[in-house]
Amino acid sequence: MTDLLVIGGGVTGAATALAAAARGLRTVLVERFPPGHRYGSSAGPSRIIRLAYDDPGYITLVRDADRRWRDLQQSTGVRLVTRTGGLDFGPAGLPSLRATAAAMASAGVPFTTLTGAELAERFPQLRPDPGMEGLYQPDAGVLHADDCVATLLAEAARHGAVIRHGARARDLRPDGDGVSATVDGQRLRAAAAVVAAGSWVNDVLGGTGVALPVTVTREQVGYYEVTGVDYTPARFPVTIEHQAARPYMISMFPELVPGGGIKLMRDKTGPEITPEDLSGEPDQAGLDLLTAHARRRLHGLGPLLHAETCRYTMTPDADFILDLLPGRPRIAVASACSGHGFKFAPTLGEIMVDLATTATTPHNLHPFRLDRLDR
Ligand SMILES: Cc1cc2nc3c(=O)[nH]c(=O)nc-3n(C[C@H](O)[C@H](O)[C@H](O)COP(=O)(O)OP(=O)(O)OC[C@H]3O[C@@H](n4cnc5c(N)ncnc54)[C@H](O)[C@@H]3O)c2cc1C
């Protein structure tokens, strides 16, 4: 019998399948869409990995995940991470910047505080407003998202996991001392399951009587041509502009591919959608706002080259849900998005296998338990 059924082949499910198979567990991962699909939250060329968090708990998790990404890059020879350094900037004294600096200081993360003048001098790409400050952290970088997911799945398969694409799991429920779900009309039994179904989590949990308090939004990114200014990874770090009002964060990526443009995004500004709304149409009004801000903030910005959409699965407090379903100890659920889950995947994979197989883990999951959201 299968030891672990993993539902969902995004970055969280893929990392879970690798962690399980590497421990010698008989593992089956089912993914409803074909390899490389763009309907979920894990597709695209890039994601930020950073230690600049306002919560030491997340810093501990990122450090562990960062080591695991580097080990995976080393063992497979696939380029998964590009170090660029990371910059967080905004109005001096902004609470989110202060909290980030305090958390990094308490966690012993090396960083430099830059005055407005130092910001403009060190990063000539930027046009900071008067009275801004920055936090520079050298270890941040870009995760090559599509390659990360493909490599996790390939390594899981190399360790013996069965990876089934185009296989949608339905009617998951406890079954005897294990679990079962219907996949392609067949009942698939396993000793335990990890649900890593992203925005479809409640669709998958429908048969268990448990629903997670998540909201799904369609977010978008724009790629802009740049001329006459150096935005290469060696010169332009992954950058987050903090604001006092929504969008609280605007993220900016270096130009990873010559001529490919820089990637920009206004965080958490997308419309709420239903999980089955697969239309990925960008929102022109949102892009116009992004373009207007980028023109004000950045030198050498040319036209929008193209835009992409992707979805966030938001919890009410933007923290993850990493827990066993109440009263169903053989079903573990990972809702690890809220717009910032990708970087943690290798560590979350280990945590989910711990939970599903032993109901415990050495990691502190208190902030991620489901019942914290009980009304
Ligand atoms: C625009 C954007 C920018 C982001 N930037 C960053 C960043 O810079 N840094 C960062 O760390 N994070 C970032 N994130 C967040 C990060 O990408 C997500 O947290 C992460 O990808 C979530 O992965 P997942 O595996 O949980 O979900 P998904 O990737 O959505 O995977 C869930 C999978 O489950 C499958 N599935 C669903 N139902 C079923 C079923 N019934 N049967 C079988 N399979 C099923 C789906 O097809 C899907 O492939 C960003 C997200 C977006 C959208």
The ligand as an ORCA input file, in Angstrom:
! r2SCAN-3c Opt
* xyz 0 1
  C       2.577     36.601     -8.780
  C       3.127     35.849     -7.592
  C       4.344     36.215     -7.068
  C       4.870     35.514     -5.981
  N       6.108     35.873     -5.508
  C       6.669     35.111     -4.540
  C       8.016     35.372     -4.146
  O       8.670     36.268     -4.679
  N       8.551     34.581     -3.180
  C       7.850     33.552     -2.586
  O       8.399     32.882     -1.713
  N       6.557     33.285     -2.941
  C       5.963     34.034     -3.897
  N       4.700     33.753     -4.311
  C       3.922     32.711     -3.633
  C       4.268     31.321     -4.124
  O       4.415     31.302     -5.515
  C       3.221     30.343     -3.611
  O       3.166     30.435     -2.225
  C       3.524     28.894     -3.990
  O       3.753     28.780     -5.355
  C       2.361     28.003     -3.545
  O       2.609     26.719     -4.036
  P       1.575     25.534     -3.782
  O       2.277     24.306     -4.219
  O       1.086     25.604     -2.383
  O       0.324     25.891     -4.699
  P       0.153     25.653     -6.281
  O       1.379     25.951     -7.007
  O      -1.079     26.350     -6.689
  O      -0.047     24.059     -6.381
  C      -1.246     23.425     -6.078
  C      -1.406     22.329     -7.117
  O      -2.484     21.466     -6.743
  C      -3.090     21.003     -7.918
  N      -4.421     20.508     -7.576
  C      -5.462     21.234     -7.118
  N      -6.543     20.432     -6.913
  C      -6.141     19.166     -7.232
  C      -6.785     17.888     -7.218
  N      -8.059     17.760     -6.860
  N      -6.079     16.811     -7.636
  C      -4.782     16.926     -8.041
  N      -4.111     18.110     -8.065
  C      -4.789     19.206     -7.656
  C      -3.123     22.251     -8.805
  O      -3.305     21.929    -10.152
  C      -1.758     22.891     -8.497
  O      -0.770     22.510     -9.416
  C       4.143     34.438     -5.397
  C       2.907     34.055     -5.939
  C       2.395     34.744     -7.022
  C       1.066     34.325     -7.555
*
